[in-house]
Amino acid sequence: METEHRVQIGDSRSLDELKPNSVDLVVTSPPYPMIEMWDELFCSLDPQIEAHLEAGDGRAAFEAMHGVLDAAWAELQGVLVDGGIACINVGDATRRVDGSFRRYQNHSRIVSAFDSLGFEPLPSILWRKPTNSATKFMGSGMLPPNAYPTLEHEHILVFRNGSDKRSFEPNADRRYSAAYFWEERNRWFSDLWTEITGRSQQLTGGESRERSGAYPFVIPYRLISMYSVYGDTVLDPFWGTGTTTLAAMAAGRHSVGKELDSGFRTAFDQRVDSIPSITDEVISRRLSAHIDFVSDRRADGETFEYEAENYAFPVMTKQERSIELYGIEEIEYGEQSYRLTHTPVGADWQTTVGFEAEETRKNR
Ligand SMILES: C[S@@+](CC[C@H](N)C(=O)[O-])C[C@H]1O[C@@H](n2cnc3c(N)ncnc32)[C@H](O)[C@@H]1O
């Protein structure tokens, strides 16, 4: 299997270079309105924003920043297939403007924007960010009533393009081999993800990650596994350090990214170098966790009705039988794109990608 990954430098308020219906899934995280690290960028995209901030008009600045994002959301509709899913990761902001402290609800403003464009809002996910700073609490210490809870979660908003689900040919192999395990379904399709830890140690590019507000690799990897199949193309219109592209590479999907700041592009090749070993690590963790699940259930006296076709273990349901995971065999580095060759990780996966000792897994 081969996949292609393209990166475009430019403004996502126009996606004219992409063909209509050429994207099956959008996974992205925009700059967050009213978070100070993004003020300069928003002001450069709409000079009115600076005037609003200087005038101390937080509401108008918030609305104008969302106006910039609205233009990018409107572009998604034409490039996304009917029934294609868009996953938008965003956090709310708290800020004092002109003496008044308040919350700016980015998540609800984005839901309204997608709703008015004709996307169907679907159940969304909250994930808890790891924060343990002693200075995280805001407001007047131990004295009621003017202290505020810390915002320690972000939203993954999920939308469908139109009211109909995507259709596939009957028994589509690429859909069945992209299935996830039953026990993964039970964790991934919860609306609260509490076990998200930091970024993969292997993903380099520390300074640009700080500058970009990169999300942990596991977020786009899960979303891509949940909402796309092999052969699909994933778009990230706010590409940053390219975490979505790396996750698409590991998951064996095609990808397209667009980013304003050309600086991120140069650091990306280094991150791509580590993706074959990250992919092996992810696959090993998923398959090893499934083996644990099987032995735990067997220890509880449960039996399994189905056998996996490509691995020497059973699965819970008929739908999981064709599951097949792919490692990365080769990467061709191009000017604006990467071409990857993927090979199935078969029944001998324990020797090719490595079996993780239970102790190691439990300590993660
Ligand atoms: C929150 S960051 C994305 C981080 C990314 N998910 C990652 O893991 O690295 C938002 C990115 O969007 C880019 N950006 C902002 N406005 C843009 C626009 N109109 N078109 C393209 N990229 C834009 C910013 O330069 C920034 O890198």
The ligand as a Gaussian input file, in Angstrom:
#p B3LYP/6-31G(d) Opt

LIG

0 1
 C       -2.908000      25.553000      17.025000
 S       -1.783000      25.595000      15.700000
 C       -1.899000      23.977000      15.025000
 C       -0.980000      23.024000      15.694000
 C       -0.975000      21.658000      15.053000
 N       -2.196000      20.905000      15.356000
 C        0.233000      20.853000      15.532000
 O        0.040000      19.788000      16.133000
 O        1.346000      21.321000      15.354000
 C       -2.576000      26.578000      14.484000
 C       -1.734000      26.763000      13.218000
 O       -2.546000      27.384000      12.232000
 C       -1.744000      28.267000      11.454000
 N       -2.663000      29.213000      10.796000
 C       -3.359000      30.209000      11.397000
 N       -4.165000      30.826000      10.512000
 C       -3.989000      30.191000       9.324000
 C       -4.558000      30.346000       8.038000
 N       -5.467000      31.292000       7.789000
 N       -4.156000      29.498000       7.063000
 C       -3.238000      28.528000       7.303000
 N       -2.660000      28.322000       8.509000
 C       -3.035000      29.155000       9.515000
 C       -0.808000      28.880000      12.487000
 O        0.355000      29.403000      11.866000
 C       -0.524000      27.677000      13.405000
 O        0.633000      27.008000      13.003000

